[in-house]
C-alpha cells in the first residue's frame, strides 16, 4: 500500500490533528442510516456534516469536473462535494471528504481518484479524501476504524434498516402526513444518544427494536386497503439516494403506492458471502476464510433477530425483511454466483425476493453505464419473467441527460398497469 500512496500524487492524509480542526463531509445516500453513522462519528470526536443538497446544479457541477462517460453516481457524489465546497459554507482548509468504498471491481472503487482529480481541477488539492473501507484501500492516521467503532457503525446499519422498513410501510397509510418521518427523526436522535452509552450492548439493540416497532404501530393509520407495493432494486447509490433517483420512494407514495426496499444489511452480507465464495470458486482468501465465515454468521444472526422480533411484534401488520439465506436459495438456477461485480447476483436475487413476498411490480433504476444493472438487472428481466409471469419489472434510466418528467411518466404507466391487474 505504501508504494501505491507514493504513486498517487493527489493523496492527502487525514492526520490526527485534523480530527479537531476539520469538518468531514458525507454524501447522502441513505438519509436515516447516514444520520446515525454521522452521530456515531461525532460521539467519537469527529466534526461531521451529511450533505442534503439537491437540484440540477449538483449534476451540472459534477459534469464540470468529471468526464460525462463516468457513471451517474460518481457525477452526483463529486458534484455534491464540490457544490458544498464552493458554496462558501465551508473553509476548504478545514474540510475533509469521506467516501464509502467496497474495494471491488466496479468503477465505484475509482471514485476516490476521480474526486481527487476534480479537487485538483477546482483548485483545492489540499482537501483530504478519506476512503472508508474494510478492504484497507488507504491509511489515514486521524481516521481509524477500531473494533468498538465498527460495532457502533454496524448497530447504525441495523437501526437504519429497521427505520427504513418501518417508514416505508407506514408512510403510505398514515392519517397525519409526516408522522412517520417525524418519528424516524426522533428515533435517530434517541438511538445516537443510546449508542454512546456505556451499557449499550446488543441486548439493548434488540430492546430498542421492539420499542421502535411499537411506536410506529401507534401512528394513526388507515390500512383497510393495501396500496400497490412497488419494489426498488438496482445500483446501491441510485437505489437508495433521493438525490440519485429523484426521491423515487416519496414519488411512489404521492402516487398512492408503497415503496419496498431491501436493506443495507443484505448488501453487507452479500459482500462477506462473496469472499467466502471466492475460496469455493477460485481457492482465494484461504487465510481469511475463517474470519469471513465468522462475520457472515454474525451478520446473518443479527438479521434473523430483526425478522423474529418484527414477526413477534407486528402480528402480520408489517412485513419483515427476507433472511439472506432464503434470498440465496431463490436466485439458484437464474444466474451464476460468480457474477459479483458491483451488486452482481444480488440485484437479480432481490427482484426474486420481492416477487416471493408478493411484490410483483418492480422499478430497477439504472445509472448510465452501470455494468451490473445492465447485465444483472435489465439483462435478467426476460429469464425472471419467463419463470414468474406475474412479475412486472421496469428499468428506468437515471443520468444527467434523462428528464424527470419522462422517468415519472413511465412509473405512472407502470402503476396503471399494476392496478389494472389487481382490479
C-alpha positions as CSV (number, residue, x, y, z in Angstrom):
1,X,0.0,0.0,0.0
2,X,2.9,2.4,0.7
3,X,4.1,2.1,-2.9
4,X,0.6,2.9,-4.1
5,X,0.4,6.0,-2.0
6,X,3.7,7.3,-3.4
7,X,2.4,6.8,-6.9
8,X,-0.8,8.7,-6.1
9,X,0.4,12.3,-6.0
10,X,-3.1,13.6,-5.1
11,X,-3.3,11.6,-1.9
12,X,-3.6,13.9,1.2
13,X,-3.7,12.1,4.5
14,X,-6.3,12.9,7.2
15,X,-4.0,13.5,10.1
16,X,-4.6,13.2,13.9
17,X,-4.6,17.0,14.3
18,X,-7.3,17.3,11.6
19,X,-9.7,15.4,13.9
20,X,-10.3,18.6,16.0
21,X,-9.9,21.2,13.2
22,X,-11.7,19.7,10.2
23,X,-15.3,19.1,9.3
24,X,-15.9,15.8,7.5
25,X,-18.5,16.0,4.7
26,X,-20.5,12.9,3.9
27,X,-22.5,12.4,0.7
28,X,-26.1,11.5,1.4
29,X,-27.0,8.0,0.1
30,X,-29.3,6.6,2.9
31,X,-30.6,9.6,4.9
32,X,-31.5,7.7,8.1
33,X,-28.5,5.4,8.1
34,X,-26.1,8.2,7.4
35,X,-27.6,10.4,10.1
36,X,-26.9,7.6,12.6
37,X,-23.4,7.0,11.2
38,X,-22.7,10.7,11.4
39,X,-23.8,10.8,15.1
40,X,-21.7,7.8,15.9
41,X,-18.6,9.6,14.4
42,X,-19.5,12.8,16.2
43,X,-19.6,10.9,19.5
44,X,-16.0,9.8,18.7
45,X,-14.8,13.4,18.4
46,X,-15.2,14.0,14.7
47,X,-17.0,17.0,13.2
48,X,-19.3,15.6,10.6
49,X,-21.9,17.1,8.2
50,X,-24.2,14.9,6.0
51,X,-24.9,16.8,2.8
52,X,-28.6,17.1,1.9
53,X,-28.3,19.5,-1.0
54,X,-30.3,18.7,-4.2
55,X,-31.3,20.2,-7.5
56,X,-29.9,20.1,-11.1
57,X,-26.9,22.2,-10.1
58,X,-25.4,19.2,-8.4
59,X,-25.1,17.1,-11.6
60,X,-24.1,20.3,-13.5
61,X,-21.2,20.9,-11.0
62,X,-20.2,17.2,-11.3
63,X,-20.1,17.4,-15.1
64,X,-17.7,20.3,-14.9
65,X,-15.1,18.3,-13.2
66,X,-15.8,14.6,-14.2
67,X,-16.0,13.1,-17.7
68,X,-19.6,12.6,-18.9
69,X,-18.8,8.9,-19.6
70,X,-18.4,8.4,-15.8
71,X,-21.2,6.7,-14.1
72,X,-24.0,8.9,-12.8
73,X,-23.5,8.2,-9.1
74,X,-19.9,9.4,-9.4
75,X,-21.0,12.6,-11.1
76,X,-23.6,13.2,-8.3
77,X,-21.3,12.4,-5.4
78,X,-18.4,14.5,-6.7
79,X,-20.9,17.3,-7.8
80,X,-22.4,17.4,-4.3
81,X,-19.0,17.6,-2.6
82,X,-17.7,20.4,-4.9
83,X,-21.0,22.3,-4.7
84,X,-20.7,22.3,-0.9
85,X,-17.0,23.4,-1.1
86,X,-17.9,26.2,-3.5
87,X,-21.0,27.4,-1.5
88,X,-18.9,29.4,1.0
89,X,-20.3,27.5,3.9
90,X,-17.1,25.6,4.5
91,X,-13.4,26.6,4.7
92,X,-11.6,24.4,2.2
93,X,-8.6,24.5,4.5
94,X,-10.6,22.9,7.3
95,X,-12.7,20.4,5.4
96,X,-12.2,16.7,4.6
97,X,-14.4,14.5,2.4
98,X,-15.3,10.8,3.1
99,X,-16.2,8.2,0.5
100,X,-17.5,4.8,1.4
101,X,-15.8,2.1,-0.7
102,X,-16.2,-1.7,-1.1
103,X,-12.9,-2.2,-2.9
104,X,-14.4,-4.3,-5.6
105,X,-14.0,-4.3,-9.3
106,X,-16.8,-1.8,-10.0
107,X,-15.9,1.7,-11.2
108,X,-17.2,2.9,-7.8
109,X,-13.8,1.9,-6.4
110,X,-12.3,4.6,-8.6
111,X,-14.4,7.4,-7.1
112,X,-11.6,8.4,-4.7
113,X,-9.2,9.1,-7.6
114,X,-11.8,10.9,-9.7
115,X,-12.7,13.0,-6.7
116,X,-9.1,14.0,-6.0
117,X,-8.6,14.9,-9.7
118,X,-11.8,17.0,-9.5
119,X,-10.5,18.8,-6.4
120,X,-7.2,19.5,-8.2
121,X,-9.1,21.0,-11.2
122,X,-11.2,23.1,-8.8
123,X,-8.0,24.5,-7.1
124,X,-8.5,22.6,-3.8
125,X,-5.9,19.8,-4.0
126,X,-5.2,20.2,-0.2
127,X,-8.6,18.8,0.8
128,X,-8.2,15.3,2.3
129,X,-10.4,12.5,0.9
130,X,-10.9,9.7,3.4
131,X,-11.5,6.2,1.9
132,X,-13.8,4.4,4.4
133,X,-13.3,0.8,3.5
134,X,-12.7,-2.5,5.3
135,X,-10.6,-3.6,2.3
136,X,-7.7,-1.5,3.5
137,X,-7.6,0.7,0.4
138,X,-5.7,3.5,2.2
139,X,-4.5,4.6,5.6
140,X,-5.4,7.8,7.3
141,X,-3.7,8.4,10.7
142,X,-6.6,10.6,12.0
143,X,-9.4,8.2,11.0
144,X,-9.1,4.7,12.3
145,X,-11.9,2.1,12.3
146,X,-11.4,0.4,15.6
147,X,-13.4,-2.7,16.7
148,X,-15.7,-0.6,19.1
149,X,-16.3,1.9,16.3
150,X,-17.1,-0.9,13.8
151,X,-19.6,-2.4,16.2
152,X,-21.4,1.0,16.7
153,X,-21.4,1.5,12.9
154,X,-23.0,-1.9,12.4
155,X,-25.6,-1.0,15.0
156,X,-26.3,2.1,13.0
157,X,-26.9,-0.1,9.9
158,X,-29.2,-2.4,11.8
159,X,-31.2,0.5,13.2
160,X,-31.2,2.3,9.8
161,X,-32.6,-0.8,8.1
162,X,-35.4,-1.2,10.6
163,X,-36.3,2.5,10.3
164,X,-36.3,2.3,6.5
165,X,-38.7,-0.7,6.7
166,X,-41.0,0.9,9.3
167,X,-41.2,4.3,7.5
168,X,-41.8,2.7,4.0
169,X,-44.6,0.6,5.4
170,X,-46.2,3.3,7.5
171,X,-46.0,6.5,5.4
172,X,-48.5,5.4,2.7
173,X,-51.1,4.7,5.3
174,X,-50.6,7.5,7.9
175,X,-53.6,9.6,8.6
176,X,-51.5,12.7,9.6
177,X,-48.9,13.3,6.8
178,X,-45.4,13.5,8.1
179,X,-45.9,11.3,11.3
180,X,-43.6,8.5,10.1
181,X,-40.8,10.8,9.0
182,X,-41.0,12.8,12.3
183,X,-40.9,9.7,14.4
184,X,-37.9,8.4,12.4
185,X,-36.1,11.6,13.0
186,X,-36.9,11.4,16.7
187,X,-35.6,7.8,16.8
188,X,-32.4,8.8,15.0
189,X,-31.6,11.3,17.8
190,X,-32.5,8.9,20.6
191,X,-30.6,6.0,19.1
192,X,-27.5,8.1,18.6
193,X,-27.5,9.1,22.2
194,X,-28.2,5.5,23.2
195,X,-25.2,4.2,21.2
196,X,-22.9,6.5,23.1
197,X,-24.0,4.9,26.4
198,X,-21.6,2.6,28.3
199,X,-24.3,-0.1,28.7
200,X,-25.5,-0.1,25.1
201,X,-25.0,-3.7,24.0
202,X,-26.7,-6.0,21.6
203,X,-29.4,-6.9,24.2
204,X,-30.3,-3.2,24.3
205,X,-30.3,-3.0,20.5
206,X,-33.0,-5.8,20.4
207,X,-35.0,-4.0,23.1
208,X,-34.9,-0.8,21.0
209,X,-36.2,-2.8,18.0
210,X,-39.3,-3.6,20.0
211,X,-39.7,0.0,21.2
212,X,-39.3,1.3,17.6
213,X,-41.8,-1.1,16.1
214,X,-44.4,-0.5,18.8
215,X,-44.0,3.3,18.4
216,X,-44.6,3.1,14.6
217,X,-47.7,0.8,15.1
218,X,-49.1,3.5,17.3
219,X,-49.1,6.0,14.4
220,X,-52.8,6.6,13.4
221,X,-53.0,4.8,10.0
222,X,-55.7,3.6,7.6
223,X,-54.7,0.1,6.5
224,X,-58.1,-1.2,5.3
225,X,-56.9,-1.3,1.8
226,X,-53.4,-2.3,0.8
227,X,-51.6,0.1,-1.5
228,X,-49.9,-1.2,-4.7
229,X,-46.5,-2.4,-3.5
230,X,-43.6,-1.4,-5.7
231,X,-40.1,-2.8,-5.2
232,X,-37.0,-0.7,-5.8
233,X,-33.8,-2.5,-6.7
234,X,-30.6,-1.6,-8.5
235,X,-27.2,0.0,-8.2
236,X,-26.7,0.8,-4.5
237,X,-26.5,4.6,-4.7
238,X,-29.3,5.1,-7.2
239,X,-31.5,2.6,-5.4
240,X,-31.3,4.5,-2.0
241,X,-30.3,8.1,-2.7
242,X,-33.1,10.6,-3.0
243,X,-30.7,12.8,-5.0
244,X,-29.8,9.9,-7.3
245,X,-33.4,8.7,-8.0
246,X,-35.3,11.9,-7.8
247,X,-36.8,11.0,-4.5
248,X,-38.4,7.8,-6.0
249,X,-39.8,6.4,-2.8
250,X,-41.7,9.6,-1.9
251,X,-42.9,9.9,-5.5
252,X,-44.4,6.4,-5.3
253,X,-46.1,7.4,-2.1
254,X,-47.5,10.6,-3.7
255,X,-48.9,8.3,-6.4
256,X,-50.7,6.1,-3.9
257,X,-48.2,3.3,-3.8
258,X,-46.0,1.7,-1.2
259,X,-42.2,1.5,-1.7
260,X,-40.5,-1.7,-0.8
261,X,-36.7,-1.7,-0.5
262,X,-34.3,-4.4,0.7
263,X,-32.0,-3.1,3.5
264,X,-28.3,-2.3,3.5
265,X,-27.5,-5.3,5.7
266,X,-28.3,-7.5,2.7
267,X,-25.5,-5.8,0.8
268,X,-23.1,-6.2,3.7
269,X,-24.0,-9.9,3.8
270,X,-23.5,-10.2,0.0
271,X,-20.0,-8.6,0.3
272,X,-19.0,-11.0,3.0
273,X,-20.6,-14.0,1.4
274,X,-18.8,-13.3,-1.9
275,X,-15.4,-13.5,-0.1
276,X,-16.4,-17.0,1.2
277,X,-17.4,-17.9,-2.4
278,X,-14.0,-16.8,-3.7
279,X,-12.4,-19.7,-1.9
280,X,-15.0,-22.2,-3.1
281,X,-14.8,-21.0,-6.7
282,X,-11.2,-19.9,-7.1
283,X,-9.4,-21.0,-3.9
284,X,-8.8,-17.4,-3.0
285,X,-8.9,-15.8,0.5
286,X,-7.9,-19.1,2.1
287,X,-6.1,-17.4,5.1
288,X,-9.1,-15.1,5.7
289,X,-11.8,-17.6,5.1
290,X,-12.5,-18.3,8.8
291,X,-12.8,-14.6,9.5
292,X,-15.3,-14.2,6.7
293,X,-17.3,-17.2,7.9
294,X,-17.5,-15.7,11.4
295,X,-18.5,-12.3,10.1
296,X,-21.2,-13.9,7.9
297,X,-22.7,-15.9,10.8
298,X,-22.7,-12.8,13.0
299,X,-24.5,-10.7,10.4
300,X,-26.9,-13.4,9.5
301,X,-27.8,-14.0,13.1
302,X,-28.5,-10.3,13.5
303,X,-30.7,-10.2,10.5
304,X,-32.6,-13.2,11.9
305,X,-33.1,-11.4,15.2
306,X,-34.7,-8.4,13.4
307,X,-37.0,-10.7,11.4
308,X,-38.1,-12.7,14.5
309,X,-38.8,-9.5,16.5
310,X,-40.8,-8.0,13.7
311,X,-42.9,-11.2,13.4
312,X,-43.5,-11.2,17.2
313,X,-44.4,-7.5,17.4
314,X,-46.2,-6.8,14.2
315,X,-48.8,-9.5,14.1
316,X,-48.7,-9.6,10.3
317,X,-49.4,-5.8,10.0
318,X,-45.8,-5.1,8.8
319,X,-43.7,-7.2,6.5
320,X,-40.2,-8.1,7.9
321,X,-37.1,-8.4,5.7
322,X,-36.2,-11.7,4.0
323,X,-33.5,-13.8,5.6
324,X,-30.4,-13.7,3.4
325,X,-30.1,-17.5,3.1
326,X,-33.6,-17.6,1.6
327,X,-32.5,-14.9,-0.9
328,X,-29.6,-17.1,-1.9
329,X,-31.9,-20.1,-2.4
330,X,-34.3,-18.0,-4.6
331,X,-31.6,-17.0,-7.1
332,X,-30.3,-20.5,-7.8
333,X,-30.9,-21.5,-11.4
334,X,-31.1,-17.9,-12.6
335,X,-27.6,-16.6,-12.5
336,X,-24.1,-17.9,-11.5
337,X,-22.9,-16.9,-8.0
338,X,-19.6,-15.9,-9.6
339,X,-21.3,-12.9,-11.1
340,X,-20.4,-10.4,-8.4
341,X,-19.1,-7.2,-9.7
342,X,-20.9,-4.3,-8.0
343,X,-24.4,-5.5,-7.0
344,X,-23.9,-8.6,-9.2
345,X,-26.2,-11.6,-8.5
346,X,-27.7,-9.8,-5.5
347,X,-29.6,-7.5,-7.9
348,X,-31.2,-10.5,-9.6
349,X,-31.8,-12.1,-6.2
350,X,-33.6,-9.0,-4.8
351,X,-36.0,-9.0,-7.6
352,X,-36.9,-12.6,-6.9
353,X,-37.0,-11.9,-3.2
354,X,-39.6,-9.2,-3.8
355,X,-41.7,-11.4,-6.0
356,X,-41.5,-14.1,-3.3
357,X,-43.1,-11.6,-1.0
358,X,-45.9,-10.9,-3.4
359,X,-44.3,-7.6,-4.6
360,X,-44.7,-8.2,-8.4
361,X,-44.2,-4.6,-9.6
362,X,-40.5,-3.6,-9.5
363,X,-38.6,-0.5,-10.6
364,X,-35.0,-1.1,-11.5
365,X,-33.2,2.4,-11.6
366,X,-30.3,2.3,-14.0
367,X,-27.4,4.8,-13.8
368,X,-25.7,5.5,-17.1
369,X,-23.0,2.9,-18.0
370,X,-23.6,0.7,-14.9
371,X,-22.5,-2.9,-15.9
372,X,-24.2,-4.7,-13.0
373,X,-27.5,-3.0,-13.8
374,X,-27.5,-3.7,-17.5
375,X,-26.5,-7.4,-17.0
376,X,-27.9,-8.5,-13.6
377,X,-30.9,-6.1,-13.7
378,X,-32.1,-5.4,-17.2
379,X,-30.4,-8.4,-18.7
380,X,-32.1,-10.8,-16.3
381,X,-35.6,-9.4,-16.8
382,X,-36.5,-11.9,-19.5
383,X,-35.5,-15.1,-17.7
384,X,-37.1,-13.8,-14.5
385,X,-40.4,-13.1,-16.3
386,X,-40.3,-16.5,-18.1
387,X,-40.4,-18.3,-14.7
388,X,-42.5,-15.6,-13.0
389,X,-45.2,-14.5,-15.5
390,X,-47.0,-12.2,-13.0
391,X,-43.9,-10.1,-12.3
392,X,-43.6,-6.6,-14.0
393,X,-40.1,-5.1,-14.0
394,X,-39.5,-1.7,-15.4
395,X,-35.9,-0.4,-16.0
396,X,-35.6,3.4,-15.7
397,X,-32.5,5.3,-16.8
398,X,-31.2,7.8,-14.3
399,X,-28.4,10.0,-15.7
400,X,-27.6,13.7,-16.3
401,X,-29.3,13.6,-19.7
402,X,-32.6,11.9,-18.6
403,X,-35.6,14.0,-17.8
404,X,-37.5,13.6,-14.6
405,X,-40.8,14.0,-16.4
406,X,-40.1,11.0,-18.6
407,X,-39.0,8.9,-15.7
408,X,-42.1,9.7,-13.7
409,X,-44.4,9.2,-16.7
410,X,-43.0,5.7,-17.2
411,X,-43.5,4.9,-13.5
412,X,-47.1,6.2,-13.7
413,X,-47.8,3.9,-16.6
414,X,-46.3,1.0,-14.7
415,X,-48.6,1.8,-11.7
416,X,-51.6,2.0,-14.0
417,X,-50.8,-1.5,-15.4
418,X,-50.3,-2.9,-11.9
419,X,-53.6,-1.6,-10.7
420,X,-55.4,-2.9,-13.7
421,X,-54.0,-6.4,-12.9
422,X,-55.0,-6.0,-9.2
423,X,-58.6,-5.0,-10.0
